[in-house]
Amino acid sequence: MIFHFIRMSAFFGALVSASFAWSEPSVSLDGFALNAVRNDLLMQASAHQERAQTEQASYPLALPDPSLRIGIANLPVDSFEFDQEPMTQITVGLKQALPRLATRQLKNQQGKQMAAEQGQKTQLRRAEVLRLSRLDWLSMFGLQRKIALLNEQKTILNTLYASKINTYEHSAAARQSTLLRLQTELLMLDEQLLMALGEQQATVQKLRYWSPSSEEEQFKQLPATGLTHLTTLASTLIKTDSPEIEAALLQHPRLRMSDEKLSVADLNTRLAKDAYKPQFSLEASYGYRDDSPLGTSRSDFASIALSFDVPIRQSKRQDYALRSAESSHQAASFERSYLVRKLKSDALALQAKLKELQQRTALLRDDLLPLSATQIASLEIESMQNASALTELLDAQVRRNEYQLKLNDAEIAFWKTTTDLQFYLQTEALDSPETHHEN
């Protein structure tokens, strides 16, 4: 039939033009996402922050620097003679603070937990970059297919108009309003095409954010590589039951960040309790005395002292600090429980949406489009014998165009939902060495 020939010609024409008009390497879905990870500045900043906190974690274990005191004691102010009074002396003292050992160890653990929390932030940013870059890529791929469909539909309607205009002009039974409607449909396709091209240009800029070194034309000829794997992954995710989802969510960076935050809050509580214990400091000094004016030798003095805190104001300091730490721990615990519930709810909602999109896609691809094509083929024969059948043929062709666009939207939504659910269940290795950026 004429329309089958037109569709095949448009398909092969698109292949030929793609082969000769564009020679840049293609940008696959997974390759683009991994490149986005390597180029992400926030992830690099987070990695440096993690290293900074790791180094800082060892700081509390070291003793503070000692303090040195040098002075003159008991100098007579009437003569300022150093040997006049027996108690006049030059003193040199050294004082060393001795922080609580348990406090130092707890602060070291706290620093390590904060570094681990920052590490989970880095992993979360990596997962978000993979998700967001893939969603932008899929949006561009959907627009690419939509533009191709609109151009194909425009070619078919133009051919239909050219083949039937003579018949309608010389047929008394033909309705001229059908030709006017056909022209209207062509103009509506032009309007949709302009909108799609505008969206495509805006999406190109989003993709260039993730991959600044790529050429703009590379994003307008995206390959379907990786979409088969995404479809297979969707089938696996749909079959995942609730206990498996809960187990997978425990490894999500957001929840692991919450675990680290809860550990830090627990250490804060233990630090507040340890503050009730006294803190010691050790001081030693040496006093040099000169001989008397008569030549009598005077012995020097040596002193050593141990000082410690006296916790007489616990109700105003340590008690408040402990209650604050305990409340912060409870808050962190409730936040973790909320996060577990929220992540599970979101994941199950995405899974339900994925099932619905899978069914819609199958209905459009396997039922509606084949049935529509059969109807069009039948009406093509009728329109050759009866000019009035053109209206029904046009209606069928418009419906088929709508089904094609709906199928494109449903498939893109299906792949995007799979990407979102993949983000929640972390179905890919986050620590793959090929995705780390070397600084």
Beta strands, then each sheet from edge to edge (+ up, - down):
strand 1: 67-73
strand 2: 89-98
strand 3: 280-288
strand 4: 301-308
sheet 1: 1+ 2- 3+ 4-
end
